[in-house]
Amino acid sequence: MCYSFAMKKTLSKKTIQGREYFYLAYRVKGKLVSKYLGTIDSPKYKKYLLNLTKSGAGYGLRRARIDNWKAGTPIAYVEDAYLVLEYKNGVKEYLDSKENVKKVVFPNG
């Protein structure tokens, strides 16, 4: 099983005799490099996941902006218990749980 992320590294899982082992595969100057991270319990693997979470936290939102705005639709996310609709022109609409607009924020103030 392999997982590919925006960092151009692939996380691979190998199962040997029922135990899972994790590796990172990536290229350095065209040469394929494999880095052993250990088992699911290893500090090295946990540290990798923590760093991945920190560095990729906004990736999904950035990707949604690109895809949705190309299609002409706003992106939607939750912020401070409001549903936020963000449009390509920078306008943000804050909706409550009943989908009533509570606040509109314009990009220039």
KEKE-3310 file (N, C-alpha, C; in steps of 0.2 Angstrom, whole numbers, plus 5000, padded with zeros to 4 digits):
npx = (5004:5003:5005:5004:5009:5009:5022:5030:5034:5033:5024:5026:5020:5024:5020:5026:5027:5015:5017:5018:5028:5035:5040:5049:5049:5058:5065:5082:5091:5088:5090:5083:5078:5076:5069:5069:5056:5051:5040:5023:5023:5034:5045:5051:5042:5030:5034:5036:5023:5018:5025:5020:5007:5008:5014:5006:4994:4986:4984:4973:4963:4969:4970:4956:4952:4958:4952:4938:4936:4940:4929:4920:4913:4910:4921:4919:4920:4922:4922:4925:4913:4904:4898:4907:4907:4918:4922:4929:4932:4936:4927:4919:4906:4897:4888:4875:4869:4857:4858:4857:4863:4875:4886:4895:4911:4922:4936:4943:4941)
npy = (4994:5011:5029:5044:5061:5079:5083:5076:5064:5047:5037:5021:5005:4990:4973:4961:4945:4948:4960:4978:4988:5004:5015:5029:5035:5043:5055:5061:5072:5064:5051:5037:5036:5027:5028:5021:5021:5014:5004:5006:5010:5016:5030:5038:5036:5041:5055:5058:5058:5068:5080:5079:5082:5095:5102:5100:5105:5116:5111:5104:5114:5124:5116:5114:5128:5130:5120:5122:5136:5137:5130:5139:5140:5143:5140:5130:5130:5127:5139:5146:5140:5144:5141:5144:5153:5155:5166:5168:5181:5185:5188:5183:5174:5172:5159:5154:5139:5137:5141:5155:5170:5178:5187:5196:5197:5208:5208:5220:5226)
npz = (5000:4996:4999:4992:4993:4994:4995:4987:4991:4994:5005:5010:5014:5021:5024:5034:5040:5047:5053:5052:5042:5039:5026:5017:5001:4989:4977:4975:4966:4955:4959:4966:4983:4998:5014:5030:5041:5052:5063:5066:5079:5081:5086:5076:5065:5070:5072:5059:5054:5062:5058:5045:5046:5052:5041:5030:5033:5027:5014:5008:5008:5000:4988:4986:4984:4971:4963:4965:4962:4948:4943:4945:4957:4975:4989:5003:5021:5039:5051:5067:5072:5061:5045:5031:5016:5003:4991:4974:4972:4984:4994:5009:5016:5031:5038:5049:5058:5053:5040:5038:5033:5043:5043:5032:5024:5016:5005:5005:5017)
capx = (5000:5007:5001:5008:5008:5011:5029:5033:5037:5028:5024:5025:5019:5026:5018:5031:5025:5010:5019:5018:5034:5034:5046:5048:5053:5058:5071:5087:5095:5086:5091:5078:5080:5071:5071:5065:5053:5049:5034:5018:5024:5041:5045:5052:5036:5026:5037:5035:5016:5017:5027:5016:5001:5009:5016:5001:4987:4982:4985:4966:4960:4972:4967:4949:4951:4960:4947:4931:4936:4940:4923:4915:4909:4914:4923:4915:4923:4919:4927:4922:4906:4900:4899:4910:4907:4923:4921:4935:4934:4938:4921:4917:4899:4897:4881:4874:4867:4851:4860:4856:4869:4876:4891:4899:4917:4925:4943:4947:4939)
capy = (5000:5017:5035:5050:5067:5085:5084:5072:5058:5042:5033:5014:5001:4983:4969:4955:4941:4951:4966:4983:4993:5010:5018:5034:5034:5050:5056:5066:5072:5059:5045:5035:5035:5024:5029:5017:5025:5009:5001:5011:5012:5019:5037:5041:5036:5046:5061:5060:5060:5075:5085:5079:5086:5102:5105:5100:5107:5120:5109:5103:5121:5127:5112:5116:5134:5130:5116:5125:5143:5135:5128:5145:5139:5145:5134:5130:5127:5129:5143:5148:5138:5146:5139:5150:5152:5160:5167:5169:5188:5187:5189:5178:5174:5167:5157:5150:5132:5137:5144:5162:5174:5182:5192:5196:5201:5210:5208:5226:5229)
capz = (5000:4995:4999:4989:4996:4990:4996:4982:4994:4994:5011:5008:5020:5019:5029:5034:5045:5051:5056:5047:5042:5035:5022:5013:4995:4985:4973:4976:4960:4950:4961:4971:4990:5002:5021:5034:5047:5057:5064:5068:5086:5082:5087:5069:5061:5073:5071:5052:5054:5065:5053:5039:5048:5052:5035:5025:5036:5022:5007:5006:5007:4994:4982:4985:4981:4964:4959:4965:4958:4941:4941:4946:4963:4981:4993:5010:5027:5045:5055:5073:5072:5056:5038:5027:5009:5001:4983:4970:4972:4991:4998:5013:5019:5037:5039:5055:5057:5049:5034:5038:5033:5049:5042:5025:5025:5009:5005:5007:5024)
cpx = (5004:5002:5006:5005:5011:5018:5033:5037:5031:5029:5022:5024:5020:5024:5023:5029:5020:5011:5020:5025:5033:5041:5044:5052:5052:5064:5075:5091:5094:5087:5086:5081:5075:5074:5066:5063:5051:5042:5029:5019:5030:5041:5047:5046:5031:5028:5036:5028:5014:5019:5023:5010:5002:5010:5010:4994:4983:4982:4978:4963:4963:4970:4960:4948:4953:4954:4940:4931:4937:4933:4917:4911:4914:4917:4920:4919:4920:4925:4923:4914:4901:4902:4901:4910:4912:4923:4928:4937:4936:4933:4920:4910:4899:4890:4881:4871:4860:4852:4858:4863:4870:4881:4894:4905:4920:4932:4946:4944:4932)
cpy = (5006:5023:5040:5056:5073:5086:5080:5066:5053:5038:5026:5010:4993:4979:4963:4951:4944:4958:4971:4987:4998:5013:5024:5033:5041:5050:5062:5066:5067:5052:5043:5033:5032:5026:5025:5021:5020:5007:5007:5014:5016:5027:5041:5041:5041:5053:5063:5062:5067:5080:5085:5083:5093:5106:5105:5102:5111:5117:5107:5109:5124:5123:5114:5123:5134:5126:5120:5132:5142:5133:5133:5144:5141:5139:5135:5127:5130:5133:5146:5147:5140:5142:5145:5148:5157:5160:5169:5177:5190:5188:5183:5179:5169:5165:5153:5143:5132:5140:5151:5166:5179:5188:5191:5200:5202:5210:5214:5230:5229)
cpz = (5000:4996:4996:4992:4992:4990:4992:4985:4994:5001:5009:5015:5018:5025:5029:5041:5050:5054:5050:5048:5037:5032:5018:5007:4991:4981:4975:4970:4955:4953:4967:4978:4994:5010:5025:5040:5053:5057:5066:5075:5087:5082:5080:5065:5064:5072:5064:5051:5057:5061:5047:5040:5049:5045:5030:5027:5031:5015:5005:5004:5001:4988:4981:4982:4973:4960:4959:4961:4951:4939:4942:4953:4969:4985:5000:5015:5033:5049:5061:5073:5066:5049:5034:5020:5006:4993:4980:4971:4980:4996:5002:5016:5025:5038:5045:5053:5053:5042:5033:5038:5039:5048:5035:5026:5017:5010:5007:5013:5024)
residu = (MET:CYS:TYR:SER:PHE:ALA:MET:LYS:LYS:THR:LEU:SER:LYS:LYS:THR:ILE:GLN:GLY:ARG:GLU:TYR:PHE:TYR:LEU:ALA:TYR:ARG:VAL:LYS:GLY:LYS:LEU:VAL:SER:LYS:TYR:LEU:GLY:THR:ILE:ASP:SER:PRO:LYS:TYR:LYS:LYS:TYR:LEU:LEU:ASN:LEU:THR:LYS:SER:GLY:ALA:GLY:TYR:GLY:LEU:ARG:ARG:ALA:ARG:ILE:ASP:ASN:TRP:LYS:ALA:GLY:THR:PRO:ILE:ALA:TYR:VAL:GLU:ASP:ALA:TYR:LEU:VAL:LEU:GLU:TYR:LYS:ASN:GLY:VAL:LYS:GLU:TYR:LEU:ASP:SER:LYS:GLU:ASN:VAL:LYS:LYS:VAL:VAL:PHE:PRO:ASN:GLY)
# end
